[in-house]
Amino acid sequence: MNLNGLAQIVASSIATGALYALLLFGMLIVYRVSKAVNFAHGALGMVAAFLSYVLTIDLGWPVWAAIASGLAVAAVISFATDRFVLEPISRKAGREGLDLVVTLGILLFLTAGGEALFGTSTRSYLPLGTDVPVVIGDMYLNANQIIATLATLVLLGAFAWFLNKTPSGLAMRAVASDPSLASSVGLNVSTVRALTWGFAGLTAGIVGIIVASRLSVDAYYMTPFLIKAVIAGIIGGLDRFVAPLLVCFALAVFEGLAAFFIGTNFAVPSVFVLVILLLAFLPKRFLSERGVVRA
């Protein structure tokens, strides 16, 4: 394989890694403010994609309006999950592990609802740029890949600015650092948590719609993306931002190269083999520096 072919694979993989990173990003901010891993996060993307599909194809809505509605619904579901389910349960029960049960239950509910409403057969979503070629030097990409990469970079950059330069961002950091202290100085911890969950749902919807435009979709099409995002979070640490997001890109590039050299059927298994080796042989100091993940 020549260098141009290698560059093509790496560039395409980076575009996929951007989607892993954006999906994981939503999970990371939720974990930072509530110490919960939202296993229903990927299903929110499915909801956004399916709803926008129905509004556009079946009801004739403009594409932009359908996508905006799908994103809004994903954000509202995520907001409501924390505000009306997780936060009250956690406050009253005070037991670890309930977040795991709740988010897994919501995952099952959303996927079962998707199958009940839209059937078990796969559907082809709107192309959203997958049919628009983009030539960069000797590399042949498509507009969808460029959109995915730019959307991730813009959202991550905007959030970094928001987190460090705005009162609301500083409030989020305070809640993530010490909820009790934040509450004692007058911050509404419940509202900050719920709004963070809502924003995370928005990012999940964006990823779900972009991924749907590349694949034939069903109620479970986001599951592989969620699994790889969680893997990156485990390796990089859910209490960090930069490291796990970089791992997302690295995993995607590794998967792309594995698919080329040993075949697409072995690409995903090779990722899991790599993860097992990393977790087995990473220095103990690296693993111990990360916070313990509570579901």
C-alpha positions as CSV (number, residue, x, y, z in Angstrom):
1,M,0.0,0.0,0.0
2,N,1.4,3.4,-1.0
3,L,1.4,6.5,1.2
4,N,-1.6,8.0,-0.6
5,G,-3.7,4.9,0.3
6,L,-2.5,5.0,3.9
7,A,-3.4,8.7,4.1
8,Q,-6.9,7.9,2.7
9,I,-7.5,5.3,5.3
10,V,-6.3,7.5,8.1
11,A,-8.3,10.5,7.0
12,S,-11.5,8.5,6.7
13,S,-10.8,6.9,10.1
14,I,-10.3,10.3,11.7
15,A,-13.8,11.3,10.5
16,T,-15.2,8.2,12.2
17,G,-13.1,8.9,15.3
18,A,-14.7,12.4,15.4
19,L,-18.1,10.8,15.8
20,Y,-16.8,8.4,18.5
21,A,-15.3,11.5,20.3
22,L,-18.5,13.6,20.1
23,L,-20.6,10.7,21.4
24,L,-18.2,10.1,24.2
25,F,-18.0,13.8,25.0
26,G,-21.7,13.8,25.9
27,M,-21.1,10.9,28.2
28,L,-18.1,12.6,29.8
29,I,-19.9,15.8,30.7
30,V,-22.8,13.8,32.2
31,Y,-20.3,11.7,34.2
32,R,-18.5,14.9,35.5
33,V,-21.7,16.5,36.9
34,S,-23.6,13.4,38.1
35,K,-21.0,10.6,38.3
36,A,-23.3,8.4,36.2
37,V,-22.6,6.5,33.0
38,N,-25.6,6.9,30.7
39,F,-25.9,3.7,28.7
40,A,-29.0,5.1,26.9
41,H,-26.8,7.8,25.4
42,G,-26.5,6.1,22.0
43,A,-30.2,5.3,21.9
44,L,-30.9,9.1,22.1
45,G,-29.2,9.4,18.7
46,M,-31.4,6.7,17.3
47,V,-34.5,8.5,18.5
48,A,-33.3,11.8,16.8
49,A,-32.6,10.0,13.6
50,F,-35.8,8.0,13.5
51,L,-38.0,11.0,14.3
52,S,-36.3,13.3,11.7
53,Y,-36.7,10.5,9.2
54,V,-40.4,10.2,9.8
55,L,-40.9,13.9,9.8
56,T,-39.1,14.3,6.5
57,I,-40.0,11.2,4.5
58,D,-43.5,10.4,5.8
59,L,-44.8,13.9,6.7
60,G,-42.9,16.0,4.2
61,W,-41.2,18.4,6.6
62,P,-38.2,20.4,5.4
63,V,-35.0,18.5,6.3
64,W,-33.7,21.3,8.5
65,A,-36.9,21.4,10.5
66,A,-37.0,17.6,10.9
67,I,-33.4,17.4,12.1
68,A,-33.9,20.3,14.5
69,S,-37.0,18.6,15.9
70,G,-35.2,15.3,16.3
71,L,-32.3,17.0,18.1
72,A,-34.7,18.8,20.4
73,V,-36.5,15.6,21.4
74,A,-33.3,13.9,22.1
75,A,-32.2,16.8,24.4
76,V,-35.6,16.8,26.2
77,I,-35.5,13.1,26.8
78,S,-32.0,13.3,28.2
79,F,-33.0,16.3,30.4
80,A,-36.1,14.6,31.7
81,T,-34.1,11.4,32.4
82,D,-32.0,13.2,35.0
83,R,-34.5,15.8,36.3
84,F,-37.5,13.5,36.8
85,V,-35.9,10.0,37.1
86,L,-32.3,9.7,38.0
87,E,-31.8,12.7,40.3
88,P,-34.9,12.0,42.5
89,I,-34.1,8.3,42.8
90,S,-30.5,9.0,43.7
91,R,-31.5,11.6,46.3
92,K,-34.0,9.4,48.0
93,A,-32.3,6.0,47.7
94,G,-28.7,7.1,48.2
95,R,-27.4,3.9,46.8
96,E,-24.7,3.4,44.2
97,G,-25.6,1.3,41.1
98,L,-29.1,2.7,40.6
99,D,-27.9,4.9,37.8
100,L,-26.8,1.7,36.0
101,V,-30.2,0.1,36.4
102,V,-32.1,3.3,35.3
103,T,-30.0,4.1,32.2
104,L,-30.0,0.4,31.1
105,G,-33.8,0.4,31.5
106,I,-34.2,3.5,29.5
107,L,-31.9,2.0,26.8
108,L,-34.2,-1.1,26.6
109,F,-37.3,1.1,26.6
110,L,-36.0,3.3,23.7
111,T,-34.8,0.5,21.6
112,A,-38.0,-1.6,22.1
113,G,-40.0,1.5,21.3
114,G,-38.0,2.1,18.2
115,E,-38.7,-1.4,17.0
116,A,-42.4,-1.2,17.9
117,L,-42.9,2.1,16.0
118,F,-40.6,1.6,13.1
119,G,-40.3,-2.2,12.7
120,T,-37.2,-4.4,12.7
121,S,-36.2,-3.9,9.1
122,T,-33.4,-1.5,8.3
123,R,-34.0,1.9,6.6
124,S,-31.9,4.2,4.5
125,Y,-31.6,7.6,6.0
126,L,-31.0,10.9,4.2
127,P,-27.6,11.0,2.6
128,L,-26.5,14.4,4.2
129,G,-23.4,14.8,2.1
130,T,-22.4,11.2,1.7
131,D,-23.0,11.6,-2.0
132,V,-21.0,14.8,-2.3
133,P,-17.3,14.0,-3.1
134,V,-14.6,16.1,-1.6
135,V,-11.1,15.8,-3.1
136,I,-8.1,16.9,-0.9
137,G,-4.9,16.3,-2.7
138,D,-5.0,12.6,-3.6
139,M,-7.6,11.7,-1.0
140,Y,-11.2,11.2,-1.8
141,L,-13.6,11.9,1.0
142,N,-17.2,13.1,1.1
143,A,-18.9,16.1,2.6
144,N,-20.4,14.0,5.4
145,Q,-17.0,13.1,6.7
146,I,-15.9,16.7,6.6
147,I,-19.1,17.8,8.4
148,A,-18.6,15.2,11.1
149,T,-15.0,16.3,11.8
150,L,-15.7,20.0,11.7
151,A,-18.9,19.6,13.8
152,T,-16.9,17.8,16.5
153,L,-14.1,20.3,16.5
154,V,-16.4,23.3,16.6
155,L,-18.6,21.8,19.4
156,L,-15.6,20.8,21.5
157,G,-14.0,24.2,21.0
158,A,-17.2,26.0,21.8
159,F,-17.7,24.0,25.0
160,A,-14.2,24.6,26.1
161,W,-14.8,28.4,25.7
162,F,-18.2,28.1,27.5
163,L,-16.7,26.1,30.4
164,N,-13.9,28.6,31.0
165,K,-15.3,31.9,30.0
166,T,-19.0,32.1,31.0
167,P,-20.8,32.1,34.4
168,S,-22.9,29.1,33.4
169,G,-19.7,27.2,32.5
170,L,-18.1,28.1,35.8
171,A,-21.3,26.9,37.6
172,M,-21.0,23.6,35.8
173,R,-17.4,23.2,36.8
174,A,-18.3,24.0,40.4
175,V,-21.1,21.4,40.4
176,A,-18.7,18.8,38.9
177,S,-16.1,19.6,41.5
178,D,-18.2,19.6,44.6
179,P,-22.0,19.6,44.4
180,S,-22.4,20.2,48.1
181,L,-20.2,23.3,48.1
182,A,-21.8,24.6,44.9
183,S,-25.2,24.2,46.6
184,S,-24.0,26.1,49.7
185,V,-23.1,29.1,47.6
186,G,-26.5,29.3,46.0
187,L,-26.1,27.3,42.8
188,N,-29.1,25.1,41.7
189,V,-27.3,21.8,41.4
190,S,-30.3,19.9,40.1
191,T,-30.9,22.4,37.3
192,V,-27.2,22.4,36.3
193,R,-27.2,18.7,36.2
194,A,-30.4,18.4,34.1
195,L,-29.2,21.1,31.6
196,T,-25.9,19.3,31.2
197,W,-27.8,16.0,30.5
198,G,-30.0,17.9,28.0
199,F,-26.9,19.3,26.2
200,A,-25.4,15.8,26.2
201,G,-28.6,14.5,24.6
202,L,-28.2,17.1,21.9
203,T,-24.7,15.9,21.0
204,A,-26.0,12.3,20.9
205,G,-28.7,13.4,18.5
206,I,-26.1,15.0,16.2
207,V,-24.0,11.9,16.2
208,G,-27.0,9.6,15.6
209,I,-28.2,11.6,12.6
210,I,-24.7,11.8,11.0
211,V,-24.1,8.1,11.6
212,A,-27.6,7.3,10.2
213,S,-26.8,9.1,7.0
214,R,-23.9,6.6,6.4
215,L,-25.6,3.3,7.3
216,S,-28.8,1.4,7.0
217,V,-30.4,2.0,10.3
218,D,-32.5,0.1,12.8
219,A,-33.2,0.4,16.5
220,Y,-29.7,-0.9,17.4
221,Y,-27.5,0.8,14.9
222,M,-25.9,3.1,17.5
223,T,-24.9,0.3,19.8
224,P,-21.5,-0.4,18.2
225,F,-20.7,3.3,18.3
226,L,-21.6,3.5,22.0
227,I,-19.5,0.5,22.8
228,K,-16.4,1.9,21.2
229,A,-17.0,5.3,22.8
230,V,-17.3,3.6,26.2
231,I,-14.1,1.6,25.5
232,A,-12.3,4.9,24.8
233,G,-13.7,6.3,28.0
234,I,-12.5,3.4,30.0
235,I,-9.0,3.5,28.6
236,G,-8.6,7.3,28.8
237,G,-10.6,7.8,32.0
238,L,-14.1,9.1,32.4
239,D,-12.9,11.8,34.8
240,R,-10.8,13.4,32.0
241,F,-11.6,15.1,28.7
242,V,-8.5,15.2,26.4
243,A,-7.2,11.7,26.9
244,P,-10.4,9.7,26.2
245,L,-11.2,11.9,23.2
246,L,-7.8,11.3,21.7
247,V,-8.3,7.6,22.4
248,C,-11.5,7.8,20.2
249,F,-9.4,8.9,17.2
250,A,-6.7,6.4,17.9
251,L,-9.2,3.5,18.1
252,A,-10.9,4.6,14.8
253,V,-7.6,4.8,13.0
254,F,-6.6,1.4,14.4
255,E,-9.9,-0.1,13.3
256,G,-9.6,1.4,9.8
257,L,-6.1,0.0,9.3
258,A,-7.1,-3.4,10.7
259,A,-10.0,-3.5,8.3
260,F,-7.7,-2.8,5.4
261,F,-4.9,-5.2,6.3
262,I,-6.8,-8.1,7.8
263,G,-10.4,-7.6,6.5
264,T,-13.5,-5.9,7.7
265,N,-14.7,-9.1,9.5
266,F,-11.8,-8.9,11.8
267,A,-11.6,-5.2,12.4
268,V,-13.9,-5.0,15.4
269,P,-12.5,-8.1,17.1
270,S,-9.0,-6.7,16.7
271,V,-10.2,-3.6,18.5
272,F,-11.3,-5.6,21.5
273,V,-8.0,-7.6,21.5
274,L,-6.1,-4.3,21.5
275,V,-8.2,-3.0,24.5
276,I,-7.6,-6.2,26.5
277,L,-3.8,-5.9,25.9
278,L,-3.9,-2.2,26.8
279,L,-5.8,-2.8,30.1
280,A,-3.5,-5.7,30.9
281,F,-0.2,-4.0,30.3
282,L,-0.8,-0.3,30.9
283,P,1.3,0.9,33.8
284,K,-0.5,0.6,37.1
285,R,0.2,4.3,37.8
286,F,-1.8,5.3,34.7
287,L,-4.8,3.3,35.8
288,S,-4.7,4.3,39.4
289,E,-4.6,8.0,38.6
290,R,-8.1,7.8,37.1
291,G,-11.2,8.0,39.3
292,V,-13.2,4.9,39.9
293,V,-16.1,4.7,37.5
294,R,-19.5,4.5,39.2
295,A,-22.3,3.4,36.9
